[in-house]
Amino acid sequence: MTPSKRAAGSKALDRALGVRFRDGTLRETALTHRSYAFEQELGVNNERLEFLGDAVLGVVVTDMAFREFLDMPEGELAKLRAAIVNMTALADVSRDLGLGEFVLLGKGEEMSGGRDKASILADVLEAVLGAVYLDRGLETTRKLIERLFRPRMVAYVRGEGGRDYKTMLQELASSELHVLPEYRIVERGPDHQKEFTATVHLSGEAWGTGTGRSKKEAEQQAAHEAYRELSERSVEAEAR
């Protein structure tokens, strides 16, 4: 990468992050994969910054979850954090930011599609967060993490994204009622603007209803409602 292209890439990365690095060396180190460092005989790569960024990310996400979801018990908070801070989720955020375009890779990694490897994308995101923390401090890093991850946390809690309520309901209904959920779908609207309503039945009884632009979305919402209802009844039964 030529110096002019690297400078243009640096500005583009700062725009994507919404953060202007004061120390460009930190930014470049965060983007330096070990394969590139080895080929170029550099003394540093992004692994130490990745270690730091992982710790900062974990603290900020945990703090966000604790403060925002006041009624969520410890076990659910742990599941929420695990759903948000994992390689797949981090790689998705990294793709949204276009980090694969900026990472410095060795020829072998470049040829094998390293710019879209989940492990590399997740690691470089953590390294960038570590670099932002060193360069701009915790408050700037916290705001960046909140902007990137809060929508995903809210979506998870709503039953969207990583939380599969259909599977969760199936497991709970099987253990508590010894039945499997049955979904009934009603479609409304023209083909270009369909709306689906799903009702989930357990032993012939309706337990939850959901609507959405796709059958999957409607079923997830219905399963979420039924899961919450069945969970509450199970807790009440145990308390008697």
C-alpha positions in Angstrom: 0.0 0.0 0.0 1.5 3.3 -1.1 1.8 6.2 1.5 -0.9 8.2 -0.3 -3.3 5.2 -0.3 -2.5 4.6 3.3 -3.2 8.2 4.2 -6.6 8.1 2.4 -7.4 4.8 4.2 -6.6 6.4 7.5 -9.0 9.2 6.9 -11.7 6.8 5.8 -11.2 4.7 8.9 -11.5 7.7 11.1 -14.7 8.7 9.4 -16.1 5.2 9.8 -15.3 5.2 13.5 -16.3 8.8 14.1 -13.0 9.1 15.9 -10.0 11.1 14.8 -6.7 9.4 15.9 -4.2 11.8 17.4 -1.4 9.1 17.2 -1.5 7.6 13.7 1.0 4.9 14.8 -1.6 3.4 17.1 -4.1 3.2 14.3 -1.6 1.5 12.0 -0.5 -0.9 14.7 -4.1 -1.9 15.3 -4.5 -2.7 11.6 -1.3 -4.7 11.4 -2.0 -8.5 11.3 0.8 -10.8 12.4 1.2 -12.2 8.8 2.0 -8.7 7.5 4.3 -8.0 10.4 6.2 -11.2 9.7 6.6 -10.6 6.0 7.7 -7.0 6.5 9.9 -7.9 9.5 8.2 -5.5 11.8 8.6 -5.7 15.5 5.0 -5.2 16.3 1.5 -6.4 15.3 -2.0 -5.8 16.6 -2.2 -8.7 19.1 -1.3 -6.6 22.2 -3.9 -4.0 21.3 -6.4 -6.8 20.6 -5.9 -8.1 24.2 -6.5 -4.6 25.6 -9.5 -3.9 23.4 -11.1 -7.2 24.4 -10.9 -6.2 28.0 -12.3 -2.7 27.4 -15.1 -4.0 25.3 -16.1 -6.5 27.9 -16.3 -3.9 30.7 -18.3 -1.4 28.6 -20.8 -4.0 27.3 -21.2 -5.5 30.8 -21.8 -2.0 32.3 -24.3 -1.1 29.5 -26.2 -4.3 30.1 -26.2 -3.9 33.9 -27.5 -0.3 33.7 -30.0 -0.6 30.9 -31.8 -3.9 31.7 -32.5 -3.4 35.3 -34.9 -6.4 35.6 -32.6 -8.9 33.9 -31.2 -11.5 36.3 -27.5 -12.4 36.4 -27.9 -15.5 34.2 -29.6 -13.6 31.5 -27.1 -10.8 31.6 -24.3 -13.3 31.1 -26.2 -14.7 28.0 -26.7 -11.2 26.7 -23.0 -10.4 27.0 -22.0 -13.7 25.4 -24.4 -13.0 22.5 -22.9 -9.6 21.9 -19.2 -10.2 22.6 -18.4 -13.2 20.4 -16.4 -13.7 17.2 -19.4 -13.8 14.9 -21.0 -10.6 16.3 -17.6 -8.8 16.4 -17.0 -9.8 12.8 -20.4 -8.4 11.7 -19.6 -5.1 13.4 -16.2 -5.1 11.7 -17.8 -5.7 8.3 -20.3 -2.8 8.9 -17.3 -0.5 9.5 -15.4 -1.9 6.5 -12.4 -2.8 8.6 -11.5 -5.6 6.2 -10.6 -3.0 3.6 -8.0 -1.4 6.0 -6.3 -4.3 7.7 -2.7 -5.0 6.6 -2.3 -8.7 5.7 0.5 -10.8 4.5 0.3 -12.2 0.9 -0.8 -15.6 2.1 -3.7 -14.3 4.2 -4.6 -12.0 1.4 -4.8 -14.8 -1.2 -6.8 -17.0 1.2 -9.6 -14.4 1.7 -8.3 -13.1 5.0 -10.1 -9.7 4.6 -13.4 -11.5 5.2 -12.3 -14.1 7.8 -14.4 -13.8 10.9 -11.4 -14.4 13.2 -9.3 -11.7 11.6 -12.2 -9.2 11.5 -13.1 -9.8 15.1 -9.5 -9.4 16.2 -8.9 -6.2 14.3 -12.0 -4.6 15.7 -10.8 -5.4 19.3 -7.4 -4.0 18.4 -8.9 -0.8 17.0 -10.9 -0.4 20.2 -7.7 -0.9 22.2 -6.0 1.8 20.1 -8.9 4.2 20.5 -8.7 3.6 24.3 -5.0 4.5 24.4 -5.3 7.4 22.0 -8.5 9.1 23.2 -9.3 7.6 26.6 -12.1 5.5 28.1 -15.0 8.0 27.6 -14.5 8.3 23.8 -14.1 4.5 23.6 -17.3 4.0 25.6 -19.3 6.2 23.3 -17.9 4.4 20.3 -18.8 0.9 21.7 -22.3 2.1 22.7 -22.9 3.4 19.2 -21.7 0.1 17.6 -23.2 -2.4 20.1 -26.2 -0.9 21.8 -28.6 -1.5 18.9 -27.5 -5.2 18.8 -28.1 -5.5 22.5 -31.6 -4.0 22.3 -32.4 -6.3 19.3 -31.3 -9.3 21.2 -33.4 -8.5 24.2 -36.4 -8.0 21.9 -35.9 -11.5 20.5 -34.3 -10.4 17.3 -30.9 -11.3 16.0 -29.0 -13.8 18.0 -31.7 -14.9 20.4 -33.7 -17.8 18.8 -37.0 -17.9 20.8 -38.4 -20.7 18.6 -35.7 -23.0 19.7 -35.9 -21.8 23.3 -39.7 -22.3 23.3 -39.4 -25.8 21.8 -37.0 -26.8 24.5 -39.1 -25.4 27.3 -42.4 -26.7 26.0 -40.9 -30.2 25.6 -39.5 -30.3 29.1 -42.5 -28.6 30.9 -45.5 -29.8 28.8 -44.1 -32.7 26.8 -45.4 -31.1 23.6 -44.0 -29.3 20.6 -45.1 -25.9 19.4 -47.3 -25.6 16.4 -47.3 -22.3 14.3 -50.3 -21.1 12.3 -49.7 -18.3 9.8 -52.1 -15.8 8.3 -51.0 -13.6 5.4 -52.4 -10.1 4.6 -51.6 -7.5 2.0 -50.3 -7.5 -1.6 -47.3 -9.5 -2.6 -45.0 -6.4 -2.4 -46.2 -5.5 1.1 -47.1 -8.7 2.8 -47.7 -8.8 6.5 -47.6 -12.1 8.4 -49.3 -13.0 11.7 -48.2 -16.1 13.5 -49.9 -17.8 16.4 -48.1 -20.5 18.3 -50.2 -23.3 19.9 -49.2 -25.7 22.6 -51.6 -28.7 23.0 -54.1 -26.9 20.8 -54.1 -23.7 23.0 -52.9 -20.4 21.6 -49.9 -19.1 23.7 -48.5 -16.3 21.7 -49.0 -14.1 18.6 -46.6 -12.0 16.5 -46.6 -10.0 13.3 -43.9 -9.2 10.9 -42.8 -8.7 7.3 -41.7 -12.3 7.1 -42.9 -15.6 8.5 -39.7 -16.0 10.4 -40.1 -12.6 12.1 -43.7 -13.2 13.0 -42.9 -16.7 14.4 -40.0 -15.3 16.5 -42.3 -12.7 18.1 -45.0 -15.3 18.8 -42.4 -17.7 20.3 -41.1 -14.8 22.4 -44.5 -14.1 23.9 -45.3 -17.8 24.5 -41.8 -18.4 26.0 -42.3 -15.5 28.5 -45.8 -16.8 29.4 -44.7 -20.4 29.9 -41.6 -19.3 31.9 -43.8 -17.3 34.2 -46.2 -20.1 34.8 -43.3 -22.5 35.4 -41.9 -20.2 38.1 -45.3 -19.8 39.7 -45.8 -23.6 39.8 -42.4 -24.1 41.4 -43.2 -21.5 44.1 -46.4 -23.3 45.2 
